[in-house]
């Protein structure tokens, strides 16, 4: 793969990334895991605005569909041992470097969330890593999947009048992984925990029921999908166990997924992950935060699934590809060296 690192910015403990359409242009957001900033960039990696200086603790950001720059974000999730005060907020632009931020829902230990649209209704799905915490590394209270309708008008929603969320599924130990999927069946979410990997489907219409299916009973920390071998069916790349060092490839058989490849090399603290298509070929970008701390691309070479190193000793926390016309852009929050990095992929 031919790739160039075109621009970098320093942000201590940088973590979350998100695309944002604002003022008619595509942008990218990057925010910190610890108490630090959220920054707005153009697709070339040029800094445009500072959204907030703190409080940070941002695991996830998602644009409000159809809005001009409004997005939801998690704040105050500083680590699995320091996230009792975590919440979901709404950030709204008022002018350059001037963004209003208000609480939509206090949700302790919220790690991943998303907005899924189905039947003309916006739904919020939020995944909590765990549900309680009394001491360091306390996992005695498993996490949950929370769901609820997201109103079109959020002006009346605030800390005193929060979003209404209900528990869809509980008992999820180390409920860490989340992947949004859009395929011929519509939009759905893959949620990964020690208990397994689950397909979560929003209601087809107002008043309908959510559906939860088991894709695999294997433990997983993160997952992503791409048709790597070109057979028309997306494979599932799985990082396992929680913050672990094993990467596997799964193929779908009926409604379940079966492991067909386990990489021999350990990828310590496997974390960053994004499935995409480049030059009409499926690729999954992955990263790991300990050991060699490399940024890699998982591909199929015609005979086997392989890993190609894209950048070395950077420690990616999250990665995301985006379209730049003739080239594919890649943003990586290289948390372990406090670097937000922008790359261009020319070809594979």
Secondary structure, 3 states (H helix, E strand, C coil): CEEEEEEEEECCCEEEEEEEEECCEEEEEEEECCCCCEEEEECCCCEEEEEECCCCCCCCEEECCCCCCCEEEEECCCECCECCCCEEEEEEEEECCEEEEEEEEECCCEEEEEEEEECCEEEEEEEECECCCCCCCCCCCEEEEEEEECCCCCCCCECCECCCCEEEEEEECCCCEEEEEEECCEEEEEEEECCEEEEEECCCCCCCCCEEEEEECCCCCEEEEECCCCCCCCEEEEEECCCCCEEEEEEEECCEEEEEEECCCCCCCEEEEEEEEECCEEEEEEEECCCCCCEEEEEECCCCEEEEEEECCCCCCEEEEEEECCEEEEEEEEHHHCEEEEEEEEEC
